[in-house]
């Protein structure tokens, strides 16, 4: 099983960022894809998850209205788009599959928000 994420991103405040997570080695639609982030010096923060099987999403309250999860079953790739970026969004963003336990993680994508 592999979860390969896209590379590091640098964005200005108020911009958007889209991170990808390409899954391989298992049936993509059989597991949720979760998004979790870790800001410098902070713990892990769950952002929400998507069910690639039906596209259903669940967002953590802190991110509702600002984040969108999508999944492309033809390429087994999940996406996380975060809008209206602010400096506090600087973090490493991870995807992780679950069913229900978290069993595989991506390598992480550094997103830096700075003017």
Number of C-alpha atoms within 10 A of each C-alpha: 11 14 23 19 22 16 12 13 14 14 17 15 17 14 13 16 19 15 22 22 26 19 25 14 8 11 12 23 15 13 20 23 31 24 24 19 22 18 17 10 7 9 9 14 15 18 22 22 25 24 22 22 15 10 15 13 16 14 19 12 9 12 14 12 10 13 19 19 26 19 24 14 16 7 11 17 20 25 21 23 14 18 16 13 20 17 14 12 18 20 21 18 25 27 31 22 23 17 10 8 10 14 11 15 22 20 18 23 21 20 22 22 21 15 10
